[in-house]
Amino acid sequence: MIAVVGLVVGVVVGLFVQPSVPSAVVPYLPIAVVAALDAVFGGVRAMLDGVFDDKVFVVSFLFNVMVAALIVFLGDQLGVGSQLSTGVVVVLGVRIFSNAAAIRRHVFRA
């Protein structure tokens, strides 16, 4: 629950402060956001399954973001950044939707 509250507070603060993003980080930000969402949905699913561990969540959150950014960085260095970015988004998107389906089954019993 703390992660959800932190996410909401972060979004609200971001809307009011409107921080500027350095141009060097711009290609990695969308991928980092998708990776973070994957970790959040995985944490919510684990909480509903009764197996949530805060250490696992924090490590998963940071590791997902770093690995996704590293993959995109390597893709940029190899000249195939857009293809690897698409691959990362597809893989993380599938994971997000599978976690969302599990959450739906828990919440609505359907």
BELVENVEN-V213625 format. One record per residue. RES is the residue in three letters. SS is DSSP state (A for helix, B for strand, O for the rest). BURIAL is 1 if it has 24 or more other ideal C-beta (glycine too) atoms within 12 Angstrom, else 0. Layout:
res=RES ss=SS burial=BURIAL
res=RES ss=SS burial=BURIAL
This chain:
res=MET ss=O burial=0
res=ILE ss=A burial=0
res=ALA ss=A burial=1
res=VAL ss=A burial=0
res=VAL ss=A burial=0
res=GLY ss=A burial=0
res=LEU ss=A burial=0
res=VAL ss=A burial=0
res=VAL ss=A burial=0
res=GLY ss=A burial=0
res=VAL ss=A burial=0
res=VAL ss=A burial=0
res=VAL ss=A burial=0
res=GLY ss=A burial=0
res=LEU ss=A burial=0
res=PHE ss=A burial=0
res=VAL ss=A burial=0
res=GLN ss=O burial=0
res=PRO ss=O burial=0
res=SER ss=O burial=0
res=VAL ss=O burial=0
res=PRO ss=O burial=0
res=SER ss=O burial=0
res=ALA ss=O burial=0
res=VAL ss=O burial=0
res=VAL ss=A burial=0
res=PRO ss=A burial=1
res=TYR ss=A burial=1
res=LEU ss=A burial=0
res=PRO ss=A burial=1
res=ILE ss=A burial=1
res=ALA ss=A burial=1
res=VAL ss=A burial=1
res=VAL ss=A burial=1
res=ALA ss=A burial=1
res=ALA ss=A burial=1
res=LEU ss=A burial=1
res=ASP ss=A burial=1
res=ALA ss=A burial=1
res=VAL ss=A burial=1
res=PHE ss=A burial=1
res=GLY ss=A burial=1
res=GLY ss=A burial=1
res=VAL ss=A burial=1
res=ARG ss=A burial=1
res=ALA ss=A burial=1
res=MET ss=A burial=1
res=LEU ss=A burial=0
res=ASP ss=A burial=0
res=GLY ss=O burial=0
res=VAL ss=O burial=0
res=PHE ss=O burial=0
res=ASP ss=O burial=0
res=ASP ss=A burial=0
res=LYS ss=A burial=0
res=VAL ss=A burial=0
res=PHE ss=A burial=1
res=VAL ss=A burial=0
res=VAL ss=A burial=0
res=SER ss=A burial=1
res=PHE ss=A burial=1
res=LEU ss=A burial=0
res=PHE ss=A burial=0
res=ASN ss=A burial=1
res=VAL ss=A burial=1
res=MET ss=A burial=0
res=VAL ss=A burial=1
res=ALA ss=A burial=1
res=ALA ss=A burial=1
res=LEU ss=A burial=0
res=ILE ss=A burial=1
res=VAL ss=A burial=1
res=PHE ss=A burial=0
res=LEU ss=A burial=0
res=GLY ss=A burial=1
res=ASP ss=A burial=0
res=GLN ss=A burial=0
res=LEU ss=A burial=0
res=GLY ss=O burial=0
res=VAL ss=O burial=0
res=GLY ss=A burial=0
res=SER ss=A burial=0
res=GLN ss=A burial=0
res=LEU ss=A burial=1
res=SER ss=A burial=1
res=THR ss=A burial=0
res=GLY ss=A burial=0
res=VAL ss=A burial=1
res=VAL ss=A burial=1
res=VAL ss=A burial=0
res=VAL ss=A burial=0
res=LEU ss=A burial=1
res=GLY ss=A burial=0
res=VAL ss=A burial=0
res=ARG ss=A burial=1
res=ILE ss=A burial=1
res=PHE ss=A burial=0
res=SER ss=A burial=0
res=ASN ss=A burial=1
res=ALA ss=A burial=0
res=ALA ss=A burial=0
res=ALA ss=A burial=0
res=ILE ss=A burial=1
res=ARG ss=A burial=0
res=ARG ss=A burial=0
res=HIS ss=A burial=0
res=VAL ss=A burial=0
res=PHE ss=A burial=0
res=ARG ss=O burial=0
res=ALA ss=O burial=0
